[in-house]
Amino acid sequence: MVLIHRLAHALEVLRENRFGMPLAERLRLGRLPRYLPTTTTFLKRELTLVDANSFLVGVEEIFRNRLYEFPASRPNPLIIDCGANIGLSCLFFKELYPASRIIAFEPDQAVFAALESNIGARGFSGIELHNRAVWVREGLVSFWSEGAYGGRIAKPCDEQGLVQVSSVRLKDYLGGEVDFLKLDIEGAEVEVVADCADLLGNVERMFLEYHSFVDEEQRLDALLGMLRTAGFRYHVKEALTAEVPFRARPLSCGMDLQLNIFAFRT
């Protein structure tokens, strides 16, 4: 009985302190309305949030499930983070490889302000933050601001919440060896990968989120074909899928399917 009590106590301590966040705080965040800015303590430091729901989802995916964990062949890997949001991925990469060099892009101005605050407060070295969208050319693009983690280069169906943001061409950043490329750019991934296909040989590993918009042609085959041509092998996991697709396919920000694609070399 003593052993069972100790095990139960240990589990309770673990539950209360997952990632340094007490259960009461997780419950508070879970009750907040969507898109309400707030702060919390995460990894022993204050963290600025733009949306509690997306933060909790991100913590589960990135820190609990370790979605972006990868083995590096050098202690200071170069990581390009396209769609850095409020910085959870950057925090994870720095926890994984403290000497890593990170180039991070986030186009949403309000989300970028949180990213800048969260990274700046920790005094990291080796991180470049860019308030720009990743696209196939440099300039200005129309951007739909969802307010959390769903912002994207505007689609024809987007009529409200549009702003102009600066863009960069990803190809300009792939001239040398890249250890890890994270590409979560809400539907622009096929065009961007096609634009820099001739330089993908410089990339050791990639994480891509594929987004299928219900009113657009699906291009998963084209994306996987480009990865295969670049010498990658891939593994696909569900991100947003329907339980019974023939009966109902729930939508999220206009998407009926999202897949996580892990591209690597063998």
C-alpha positions in Angstrom: 0.0 0.0 0.0 2.9 2.4 0.8 4.4 1.8 -2.7 1.0 2.4 -4.4 0.6 5.6 -2.4 4.0 6.8 -3.4 3.4 6.0 -7.1 0.1 7.8 -7.0 1.8 10.8 -5.4 4.5 10.8 -8.0 2.0 10.7 -10.8 0.1 13.6 -9.2 3.3 15.7 -9.0 4.1 14.9 -12.6 0.5 15.8 -13.6 0.6 19.1 -11.7 4.0 20.1 -13.1 4.0 19.1 -16.7 6.4 21.5 -18.5 6.4 23.6 -15.3 2.7 24.4 -15.6 0.4 23.6 -12.7 -2.9 21.8 -13.5 -4.9 24.8 -12.2 -3.1 27.1 -14.8 -3.8 24.7 -17.6 -7.5 24.7 -16.6 -7.6 28.5 -16.4 -6.2 28.7 -19.9 -8.6 26.1 -21.2 -11.5 28.2 -20.0 -10.5 31.4 -21.7 -12.3 32.6 -24.8 -10.5 32.2 -28.1 -8.1 34.9 -29.3 -7.9 36.6 -25.9 -4.3 37.7 -25.3 -2.9 36.7 -21.9 0.4 35.5 -20.3 1.4 32.4 -18.5 4.5 30.8 -17.0 6.1 28.2 -19.2 9.6 26.6 -18.8 10.1 28.9 -15.7 9.6 32.1 -17.7 6.7 34.3 -18.5 5.2 33.7 -22.0 3.0 36.0 -24.0 0.0 34.3 -25.6 -2.3 35.5 -28.4 -4.7 32.6 -27.9 -4.7 30.1 -25.0 -6.3 27.3 -27.0 -3.6 27.3 -29.7 -0.9 27.5 -27.0 -2.2 24.4 -25.2 -2.4 22.5 -28.5 1.1 23.6 -29.4 2.5 22.4 -26.0 0.9 19.0 -26.5 2.2 18.6 -30.0 5.7 20.1 -29.7 6.7 19.3 -26.1 4.6 16.3 -25.1 4.5 14.5 -28.5 7.9 16.0 -29.6 6.7 16.5 -33.1 9.8 18.3 -34.3 12.4 16.2 -32.6 15.2 15.2 -34.9 18.8 13.9 -34.7 21.5 16.3 -35.8 24.9 15.5 -37.1 26.5 18.6 -35.5 26.0 20.4 -32.2 25.0 23.7 -33.9 22.4 22.7 -36.6 20.9 25.3 -38.8 17.1 25.3 -38.5 14.8 27.3 -40.7 11.4 27.7 -39.0 8.7 28.9 -41.4 5.6 29.7 -39.4 7.2 30.2 -36.0 4.0 31.5 -34.4 4.6 32.7 -30.8 7.9 30.7 -30.5 7.1 27.3 -29.0 9.0 25.6 -31.8 12.0 27.9 -31.3 11.9 27.1 -27.6 11.8 23.4 -28.3 14.7 23.6 -30.8 16.8 25.6 -28.3 16.0 23.0 -25.6 17.0 20.2 -28.0 20.1 21.9 -29.3 21.2 25.0 -27.3 23.9 26.0 -29.8 21.5 25.7 -32.8 21.2 28.6 -35.3 17.6 29.4 -36.1 16.1 31.6 -38.8 12.4 32.1 -37.9 9.6 33.6 -40.0 6.2 34.7 -38.8 4.0 37.1 -40.9 1.2 38.0 -38.6 2.2 41.3 -36.9 0.4 40.6 -33.5 1.7 37.0 -33.4 5.2 38.2 -34.3 5.1 40.7 -31.4 4.5 37.8 -29.0 7.2 35.7 -30.7 9.7 38.6 -30.4 8.8 39.1 -26.7 9.0 35.4 -25.9 12.4 34.8 -27.5 13.9 38.2 -26.5 13.0 37.6 -22.8 15.1 34.4 -22.8 18.3 36.0 -24.1 19.0 33.3 -26.7 21.8 33.8 -29.1 21.8 32.5 -32.7 18.1 33.3 -33.5 17.0 35.6 -36.3 13.3 36.6 -36.2 11.7 37.9 -39.4 8.2 39.4 -39.5 7.6 38.2 -43.1 5.6 35.6 -45.0 7.5 32.7 -46.7 6.5 32.8 -50.4 7.9 32.4 -53.9 9.1 36.0 -54.3 10.1 38.9 -52.2 7.6 41.8 -51.9 4.2 42.4 -50.5 1.4 39.8 -50.3 -2.2 39.9 -49.1 -2.4 38.0 -45.8 -5.5 36.7 -44.0 -5.0 37.1 -40.2 -6.8 34.4 -38.3 -5.5 35.6 -35.0 -3.7 32.5 -33.7 -2.0 29.8 -35.7 -4.2 29.7 -38.9 -3.1 32.9 -40.7 -2.2 32.5 -44.3 -1.4 34.1 -47.6 -4.9 35.2 -48.7 -7.2 32.9 -50.7 -9.8 34.1 -53.2 -12.5 33.3 -50.6 -10.9 35.5 -48.0 -12.8 38.8 -47.7 -12.2 40.0 -44.2 -9.2 40.3 -41.9 -6.9 41.0 -44.9 -3.6 43.0 -44.5 -0.5 43.5 -46.5 2.6 41.8 -45.3 6.2 41.6 -46.5 7.3 38.3 -48.0 10.6 36.5 -48.6 11.6 33.8 -51.1 12.5 30.7 -49.2 14.9 29.7 -52.0 17.2 32.6 -51.0 17.9 30.8 -47.7 18.7 27.4 -49.0 22.0 28.1 -50.6 24.0 26.2 -48.0 23.5 23.2 -45.7 20.3 23.2 -43.7 19.9 20.6 -41.0 16.1 21.0 -40.5 13.5 22.9 -42.4 10.1 23.4 -40.8 7.4 24.5 -43.3 4.0 25.2 -41.7 2.7 28.0 -43.9 -1.0 27.2 -44.1 -1.5 26.2 -47.7 1.4 27.8 -49.5 3.7 24.7 -49.2 3.2 23.3 -52.7 4.2 26.5 -54.4 7.1 27.2 -52.1 8.5 23.7 -52.4 8.2 23.8 -56.2 10.0 27.1 -56.3 13.0 25.9 -54.4 13.0 22.2 -55.6 16.4 22.5 -57.2 17.9 23.4 -53.8 16.2 20.8 -51.6 19.3 18.7 -51.9 20.9 21.1 -49.3 18.2 20.2 -46.7 18.8 17.1 -44.5 15.3 16.9 -43.0 12.0 18.6 -43.5 8.8 18.8 -41.6 5.8 20.0 -43.7 2.2 20.4 -42.9 0.0 19.8 -46.0 -3.2 21.8 -46.2 -6.1 20.7 -48.3 -8.7 23.5 -48.9 -12.2 22.2 -49.7 -12.7 24.5 -52.7 -9.3 23.8 -54.3 -7.7 21.0 -56.2 -5.8 18.6 -53.9 -2.0 18.5 -54.6 -0.6 16.1 -52.1 0.6 13.9 -55.0 2.6 16.8 -56.4 4.2 17.6 -53.1 5.2 14.0 -52.3 6.5 13.7 -55.9 8.8 16.7 -55.4 10.1 15.3 -52.1 10.8 12.0 -53.8 12.6 13.7 -56.7 14.8 15.6 -54.2 15.9 12.3 -52.7 13.7 12.3 -49.6 11.9 9.4 -48.1 8.8 10.4 -46.2 6.4 9.5 -43.4 2.9 10.8 -43.2 0.8 11.3 -40.1 -2.7 12.8 -39.7 -3.1 16.3 -38.3 -6.8 17.1 -39.2 -8.8 14.2 -40.5 -12.4 13.1 -40.5 -13.4 10.0 -38.5 -15.9 8.9 -41.2 -14.9 10.9 -44.4 -17.7 9.5 -46.6 -20.3 10.8 -44.1 -18.8 14.1 -43.0 -15.6 16.0 -43.3 -15.4 18.8 -40.7 -13.7 22.0 -41.9 -11.1 24.1 -40.1 -10.3 27.5 -41.6 -11.6 26.2 -44.9 -9.6 23.0 -44.9 -11.0 19.5 -44.9 -7.6 17.7 -44.4 -4.2 18.5 -42.9 -1.3 16.0 -42.8 2.1 16.2 -41.1 4.8 15.1 -43.5 8.3 14.1 -42.2 10.9 14.0 -45.0 14.3 12.5 -44.3 17.3 10.8 -46.0 18.4 7.2 -45.5 
